[in-house]
């Protein structure tokens, strides 16, 4: 799809869109979703993270690589038994938005209020009673050092390995400190990144690990054609950034990847980049494309591109390092990239009949419960009337008793139907949830509640979508309108 023609003057009509009014022909998986109103005319600069934002990785390949390297380092550097090398990786078991309880060796799925809705100890699911006994229906302070949020897709292999090690040592009857176990895994995967062992394999064969987006170059070029500044802000090193973007933007002999940007910052050390002043180092200012700097801070970047605050729209995938800090610390507008979104939407479409049945079953269950309550009140009232009719005529007491019998039968019938409908709801709910993920269900929802991860997107991202090039379907002068918020009585 070609990029939309940019507006040439302020008189060009503004294109308005919302979740219910996306451009014609754009599949839902490729739409942009809006949390806060965003006028693209007011955006002078577009900034991008690299990993899982411009560069989408082949998850199976990259996770297996990180998992294998970390296993080896745990054996070699931390003295863990070689038997752990035989533990296979399960890519479904860990998803973004979960929280690790390092004190107990647990992994948790929470709603917005930090209520624990699902929990596993290692890879063993806790029963409802066990979960409630541990977390006692109380709001958990995830800022406590005992908890670690699974914020990025890079976290998934390390978290799974940690949970697998919890099981491994407990199965062998060995007592291990869960905090230290997590520290071992964390340090070894950090070392795999720091010593270059992970990135060397990716650099040797980027096509194996990085999935190209054929529209990426067109999208970036369209921004500069429209007169916007475009910059890259990544924690990755220069050599790695060069490899990945050369693969994505120069494959087939195109122009240098640097020609798509006005400024490039590598080794940014986000979120520190948004919080503390720091000098940057010039790496490349040779006139062959965007100048490249290492380190620095947000104030230098804003001065260099000539835009600041809400005139900048930054695209990233990390809820804290990219989205929250850029919004809260310096007032940038934010666009969150959620690659999982496309899969969730596709699954929702596929199981739409089951979801409809679930909604209807829940409504029926609630209606039966209301009828049961009315029937119970009638039984209780007739029992009181019968008890008070001891001095009445026999015929009157018999009629009350017959009415009581009929009411009791009706109550028993409703209770049986309620149990059956409860089982029906549970069956449909399990079927629908397991279609998304057999361990965790939907990424963005848990029963009637939005998950903690879903609320992070809602709270921190002005807009969100599955990949940056989805923006090509929207005119450059789009006014993204958030849905009207309503109180329950307005629905």
Buried (B, 14 or more C-beta within 10 A) or exposed (E): EEBBEBBEEEEBEEBEBBBEEBBEEBEBBBBBBBBBEBBBEEBBBBBBBBBBBBBBBEBEBBBBBBBBBBBBBBBEEBEBEEEBEEBEBEBEBBBBBBBBBBBBBBBBBBBBEBBBBBBBBBBEEBEEEEBEEBBEEEEBEBEEEBBBBBBBBBBBBBBBBBBBBBBBBBEEEEEBEBBEBBBBBBBBBEBBBEEEBBBEBBBEEBEEBBBBBEBBBBBBBBBBEBEBBBBBBBBBBBEBBBBBBBBBBBEEEEEBBBBBBBBBBBBBBBBBBBBEEBEBEEBBEEEEBBBBBBBBBBEBBBEBBEBBEBBBBBBBBBBBBBBBBBBEEBEBBBBBBBBBBBBBBEBBEEBEEBBEBBEEBBEBBEEBBEBBEEBBEBBEEBBEBBEEBEEEEEEEBEBBEEBBEEBBEBBEBBBEBBEEBBEBBEEBBEBBBEBBBEBBBBBBBBEEBBBBBBBBBBBBBBBBBBBBBBBBBBBBBBBBBBEEEEEEEEE
